[in-house]
Amino acid sequence: MKNAEPTAEDYVRIEKCRLFDGCEAEEIRAFLDESGVQVQTFSGRETLPQEVRSNCWGIVLTGSVRIYSGAEGEGTMLLNVVGESQPFDIASLAGCRVNPVMSEAKAAGKSRIAFIGTAEPTSLMERHPQIAANVMGFFCGRIAFLNRKIHTLSRGSVEQRLADYLLSEFTTDSGQPEVVIRSCAELAVRLNMSRASLYRALGTLEESGMIARSGKVIGLLDVAALQNV
């Protein structure tokens, strides 16, 4: 993990963040100057430092970040995958702080992340009303997303839960959407289902032409169909 000042290219990616929709470049730069911004580079699957997350929110510049419920491991669940120019931990903009017991964030491969401070979030939002409105819109979207997630996990079929996981976890490192799993036993625990149920769901999606399995690699053949499971 390395610290650095943001480059001109980093600022371009930051400006694409949805929290800055409708803002001029000068306003965005003023907001960042008031807040303070530091870029960190992660070389692999590193856990983002909790002390930084507790005082800052982030924007992914390159690579991606995965947010897990609690510390990653048995019994945890992947909550979200944050891609380039997307924000995370923005509750700090509302004066909240990340609870280390509630979530863990990991860089998924080599990634660059901008961490933006929020020493005085209330006065900061008052000085930048467009950004404040964007933050509110973002929170509303996240609430809708979490409601869908809760519905899928609590009442959705095993096929829906599996499809939801595959869609949130896949990478395109090989050129095609795919998910690499450690074992079916671990995946069944993560999805809170029996191994027999997982095998049946995998078989159903494969027979429908949505996925293809090869060892520990699950290829996503029809992303659109998976979204409608």
Order of alpha helices (4+ residues) and beta strands (2+ residues): beta-alpha-alpha-beta-alpha-beta-beta-beta-beta-beta-beta-alpha-alpha-alpha-beta-alpha-alpha-beta-beta-alpha
